[in-house]
Amino acid sequence: MEPWMEDDLVKDIPKEKLEFLSQVMMGSKGKSQKQMMGVLIPLMKEAKSKGLQFTASETAAAIAAIRKYSSQEENSRIDEILHKVDQAKGNKGAAP
């Protein structure tokens, strides 16, 4: 288990959600931005199919905990992931 998953910041977040976030983090390691989208899109669809929805406070707490245990390079990667997720959410309503 990742150290951030045991931090007090995330103690109230269900384990299933934390494990999903861990998958996202592991799946994005060493990937280009294009490859990262290939990982993020299926994971986001999987989360939706499982009914995994994060509240704003859960998201903020998880990000804070992850950042706390991450290097500067990893934090830059987190910024990239968050940016890509925001972009993917923005395209959600686009016509096929």
N, CA, C and O of each residue as an XYZ file, in Angstrom:
384
protein
N       0.849     -1.185      0.000
C       0.000      0.000      0.000
C       0.893      1.246      0.000
O       1.893      1.325      0.714
N       0.498      2.196     -0.814
C       1.236      3.454     -0.924
C       1.107      4.247      0.386
O       0.046      4.229      1.010
N       2.178      4.943      0.809
C       2.125      5.706      2.068
C       0.995      6.740      2.101
O       0.375      6.948      3.144
N       0.729      7.384      0.969
C      -0.307      8.416      0.954
C      -1.687      7.834      1.256
O      -2.574      8.543      1.731
N      -1.866      6.540      0.978
C      -3.167      5.901      1.197
C      -3.466      5.710      2.691
O      -4.603      5.433      3.073
N      -2.439      5.861      3.522
C      -2.607      5.718      4.966
C      -2.559      7.060      5.694
O      -2.625      7.108      6.922
N      -2.444      8.138      4.939
C      -2.367      9.472      5.524
C      -3.721      9.862      6.131
O      -4.775      9.458      5.639
N      -3.670     10.648      7.200
C      -4.904     11.121      7.844
C      -5.787     11.932      6.902
O      -7.004     11.986      7.082
N      -5.183     12.558      5.907
C      -5.965     13.361      4.959
C      -7.006     12.515      4.212
O      -8.051     13.030      3.814
N      -6.724     11.228      4.024
C      -7.624     10.386      3.236
C      -8.314      9.302      4.066
O      -8.897      8.371      3.510
N      -8.252      9.418      5.377
C      -8.793      8.366      6.245
C     -10.298      8.153      6.065
O     -10.801      7.069      6.362
N     -11.016      9.153      5.591
C     -12.471      9.024      5.430
C     -12.888      8.637      4.010
O     -14.079      8.523      3.724
N     -11.921      8.437      3.128
C     -12.229      8.060      1.745
C     -12.242      6.533      1.666
O     -11.309      5.881      2.136
N     -13.294      5.961      1.075
C     -13.370      4.501      0.968
C     -12.152      3.904      0.263
O     -11.605      4.488     -0.672
N     -11.747      2.732      0.736
C     -10.554      2.058      0.223
C     -10.646      1.827     -1.286
O      -9.646      1.969     -1.989
N     -11.814      1.480     -1.788
C     -11.993      1.233     -3.222
C     -11.619      2.468     -4.046
O     -11.022      2.352     -5.116
N     -11.971      3.629     -3.546
C     -11.632      4.872     -4.249
C     -10.125      5.118     -4.213
O      -9.532      5.530     -5.210
N      -9.513      4.863     -3.061
C      -8.065      5.058     -2.941
C      -7.318      4.098     -3.867
O      -6.319      4.473     -4.482
N      -7.797      2.880     -3.961
C      -7.162      1.908     -4.846
C      -7.294      2.332     -6.311
O      -6.372      2.130     -7.101
N      -8.420      2.912     -6.666
C      -8.597      3.424     -8.017
C      -7.574      4.527     -8.297
O      -6.941      4.532     -9.352
N      -7.415      5.446     -7.369
C      -6.439      6.525     -7.549
C      -5.026      5.977     -7.668
O      -4.219      6.485     -8.446
N      -4.732      4.949     -6.903
C      -3.421      4.312     -6.991
C      -3.203      3.730     -8.384
O      -2.103      3.826     -8.929
N      -4.248      3.124     -8.968
C      -4.167      2.593    -10.333
C      -3.867      3.703    -11.328
O      -3.058      3.528    -12.239
N      -4.513      4.833    -11.153
C      -4.287      5.971    -12.048
C      -2.831      6.416    -11.956
O      -2.177      6.649    -12.973
N      -2.332      6.531    -10.728
C      -0.957      6.982    -10.536
C       0.034      5.982    -11.137
O       0.979      6.380    -11.818
N      -0.176      4.705    -10.890
C       0.733      3.678    -11.402
C       0.645      3.589    -12.925
O       1.659      3.409    -13.599
N      -0.545      3.711    -13.454
C      -0.735      3.610    -14.896
C      -0.149      4.764    -15.677
O       0.098      4.637    -16.876
N       0.076      5.879    -15.023
C       0.589      7.053    -15.720
C       2.106      7.186    -15.644
O       2.694      8.006    -16.349
N       2.740      6.387    -14.796
C       4.201      6.498    -14.621
C       4.929      6.180    -15.923
O       4.696      5.153    -16.560
N       5.825      7.106    -16.297
C       6.675      6.897    -17.462
C       5.966      7.005    -18.797
O       6.525      6.615    -19.822
N       4.770      7.516    -18.809
C       3.996      7.606    -20.045
C       4.062      9.024    -20.623
O       4.146     10.008    -19.889
N       4.022      9.098    -21.950
C       3.895     10.396    -22.607
C       2.466     10.883    -22.393
O       1.613     10.132    -21.919
N       2.210     12.132    -22.741
C       0.855     12.658    -22.575
C      -0.146     11.853    -23.391
O      -1.246     11.569    -22.916
N       0.221     11.482    -24.610
C      -0.687     10.704    -25.459
C      -0.943      9.327    -24.851
O      -2.084      8.868    -24.814
N       0.114      8.669    -24.376
C      -0.031      7.350    -23.747
C      -0.857      7.457    -22.462
O      -1.638      6.562    -22.138
N      -0.674      8.560    -21.739
C      -1.405      8.774    -20.504
C      -2.907      8.798    -20.751
O      -3.680      8.270    -19.951
N      -3.318      9.404    -21.849
C      -4.745      9.446    -22.172
C      -5.262      8.036    -22.444
O      -6.406      7.719    -22.120
N      -4.426      7.196    -23.035
C      -4.803      5.813    -23.274
C      -5.022      5.039    -21.988
O      -5.738      4.037    -21.979
N      -4.419      5.490    -20.913
C      -4.603      4.875    -19.601
C      -5.782      5.522    -18.875
O      -6.607      4.830    -18.279
N      -5.853      6.847    -18.928
C      -6.863      7.569    -18.155
C      -8.289      7.336    -18.639
O      -9.198      7.151    -17.829
N      -8.488      7.345    -19.937
C      -9.859      7.210    -20.465
C     -10.494      5.887    -20.024
O     -11.605      5.901    -19.495
N      -9.820      4.738    -20.225
C     -10.435      3.485    -19.756
C     -10.648      3.448    -18.236
O     -11.653      2.918    -17.763
N      -9.706      4.010    -17.477
C      -9.868      4.019    -16.026
C     -11.051      4.882    -15.599
O     -11.778      4.532    -14.669
N     -11.240      6.003    -16.277
C     -12.371      6.871    -15.963
C     -13.691      6.166    -16.292
O     -14.664      6.284    -15.547
N     -13.718      5.440    -17.404
C     -14.922      4.686    -17.776
C     -15.187      3.574    -16.767
O     -16.333      3.327    -16.391
N     -14.121      2.904    -16.332
C     -14.256      1.840    -15.333
C     -14.814      2.404    -14.030
O     -15.705      1.813    -13.420
N     -14.289      3.539    -13.612
C     -14.762      4.176    -12.380
C     -16.242      4.509    -12.494
O     -17.009      4.298    -11.554
N     -16.635      5.025    -13.637
C     -18.039      5.390    -13.842
C     -18.924      4.153    -13.787
O     -19.995      4.172    -13.180
N     -18.465      3.066    -14.433
C     -19.272      1.840    -14.448
C     -19.401      1.224    -13.052
O     -20.383      0.541    -12.762
N     -18.417      1.464    -12.196
C     -18.455      0.953    -10.826
C     -19.147      1.925     -9.875
O     -19.307      1.629     -8.691
N     -19.555      3.075    -10.386
C     -20.208      4.068     -9.547
C     -19.252      4.805     -8.629
O     -19.657      5.353     -7.604
N     -17.963      4.816     -9.009
C     -16.973      5.530     -8.197
C     -16.990      7.007     -8.564
O     -16.486      7.414     -9.611
N     -17.567      7.775     -7.699
C     -17.592      9.213     -7.898
C     -16.954      9.862     -6.680
O     -17.220      9.484     -5.538
N     -16.118     10.835     -6.947
C     -15.414     11.521     -5.877
C     -16.061     12.868     -5.617
O     -16.384     13.608     -6.546
N     -16.245     13.177     -4.336
C     -16.718     14.510     -3.989
C     -15.541     15.466     -4.159
O     -14.391     15.038     -4.255
N     -15.836     16.740     -4.195
C     -14.773     17.741     -4.315
C     -13.806     17.640     -3.136
O     -12.596     17.785     -3.311
N     -14.335     17.393     -1.939
C     -13.456     17.308     -0.760
C     -12.605     16.033     -0.793
O     -11.453     16.057     -0.361
N     -13.156     14.916     -1.300
C     -12.366     13.697     -1.430
C     -11.231     13.898     -2.427
O     -10.096     13.483     -2.193
N     -11.557     14.538     -3.535
C     -10.547     14.790     -4.561
C      -9.434     15.671     -4.013
O      -8.253     15.368     -4.186
N      -9.806     16.748     -3.361
C      -8.807     17.671     -2.802
C      -7.936     16.973     -1.756
O      -6.720     17.160     -1.741
N      -8.546     16.172     -0.886
C      -7.796     15.474      0.162
C      -6.834     14.455     -0.445
O      -5.682     14.352     -0.023
N      -7.309     13.706     -1.432
C      -6.465     12.692     -2.067
C      -5.283     13.343     -2.777
O      -4.151     12.875     -2.655
N      -5.537     14.405     -3.510
C      -4.454     15.097     -4.213
C      -3.440     15.648     -3.221
O      -2.234     15.540     -3.439
N      -3.922     16.236     -2.139
C      -3.016     16.778     -1.118
C      -2.160     15.666     -0.509
O      -0.960     15.849     -0.306
N      -2.770     14.521     -0.219
C      -2.025     13.407      0.370
C      -0.997     12.866     -0.612
O       0.145     12.598     -0.236
N      -1.395     12.706     -1.857
C      -0.467     12.194     -2.872
C       0.707     13.149     -3.048
O       1.860     12.721     -3.101
N       0.414     14.435     -3.139
C       1.478     15.436     -3.305
C       2.451     15.429     -2.123
O       3.653     15.627     -2.298
N       1.932     15.205     -0.951
C       2.736     15.207      0.273
C       3.855     14.160      0.210
O       4.934     14.365      0.765
N       3.594     13.055     -0.460
C       4.554     11.953     -0.530
C       5.252     11.846     -1.890
O       5.900     10.842     -2.184
N       5.116     12.876     -2.705
C       5.662     12.836     -4.063
C       6.854     13.771     -4.229
O       6.992     14.772     -3.527
N       7.707     13.411     -5.181
C       8.846     14.260     -5.532
C       8.345     15.420     -6.391
O       7.183     15.448     -6.798
N       9.228     16.367     -6.659
C       8.868     17.501     -7.509
C       8.471     17.004     -8.904
O       7.510     17.498     -9.494
N       9.210     16.036     -9.420
C       8.898     15.477    -10.742
C       7.528     14.789    -10.728
O       6.744     14.938    -11.665
N       7.251     14.047     -9.675
C       5.953     13.375     -9.569
C       4.819     14.387     -9.447
O       3.737     14.181     -9.996
N       5.068     15.482     -8.728
C       4.046     16.523     -8.617
C       3.775     17.181     -9.959
O       2.637     17.548    -10.249
N       4.803     17.334    -10.778
C       4.604     17.857    -12.134
C       3.739     16.899    -12.939
O       2.877     17.322    -13.709
N       3.976     15.610    -12.753
C       3.196     14.579    -13.441
C       1.736     14.623    -12.987
O       0.819     14.456    -13.792
N       1.533     14.850    -11.692
C       0.176     14.979    -11.156
C      -0.532     16.145    -11.827
O      -1.704     16.038    -12.191
N       0.175     17.258    -11.992
C      -0.408     18.414    -12.674
C      -0.839     18.048    -14.092
O      -1.904     18.462    -14.551
N       0.002     17.262    -14.790
C      -0.337     16.825    -16.152
C      -1.583     15.946    -16.143
O      -2.476     16.110    -16.974
N      -1.633     15.021    -15.204
C      -2.789     14.121    -15.116
C      -4.060     14.918    -14.860
O      -5.077     14.701    -15.519
N      -4.005     15.837    -13.907
C      -5.179     16.649    -13.585
C      -5.630     17.480    -14.782
O      -6.825     17.642    -15.030
N      -4.664     17.997    -15.509
C      -4.983     18.774    -16.704
C      -5.691     17.900    -17.740
O      -6.680     18.317    -18.343
N      -5.177     16.686    -17.940
C      -5.775     15.764    -18.911
C      -7.174     15.335    -18.480
O      -8.076     15.223    -19.310
N      -7.350     15.099    -17.205
C      -8.674     14.725    -16.702
C      -9.657     15.865    -16.927
O     -10.791     15.637    -17.349
N      -9.226     17.095    -16.646
C     -10.083     18.260    -16.880
C     -10.451     18.376    -18.353
O     -11.594     18.683    -18.691
N      -9.481     18.130    -19.229
C      -9.745     18.173    -20.662
C     -10.751     17.098    -21.064
O     -11.671     17.364    -21.838
N     -10.579     15.896    -20.545
C     -11.478     14.794    -20.867
C     -12.904     15.102    -20.377
O     -13.877     14.812    -21.073
N     -13.018     15.678    -19.206
C     -14.329     16.047    -18.677
C     -14.966     17.134    -19.543
O     -16.179     17.135    -19.753
N     -14.149     18.051    -20.041
C     -14.651     19.131    -20.886
C     -15.188     18.631    -22.200
O     -16.081     19.245    -22.785
N     -14.650     17.512    -22.677
C     -15.104     16.935    -23.955
C     -16.282     15.996    -23.768
O     -16.797     15.462    -24.750
N     -16.718     15.781    -22.549
C     -17.770     14.834    -22.226
C     -19.064     15.126    -22.979
O     -19.743     14.205    -23.432
N     -19.398     16.378    -23.112
C     -20.649     16.734    -23.755
C     -20.540     16.937    -25.256
O     -21.522     17.291    -25.908
N     -19.348     16.716    -25.814
C     -19.154     16.939    -27.252
C     -19.914     15.913    -28.080
O     -20.095     14.770    -27.659
N     -20.347     16.324    -29.238
C     -21.068     15.428    -30.136
C     -20.102     14.425    -30.751
O     -18.940     14.753    -30.994
N     -20.572     13.194    -31.007
C     -19.670     12.173    -31.592
C     -19.235     12.482    -32.987
O     -18.484     11.711    -33.584
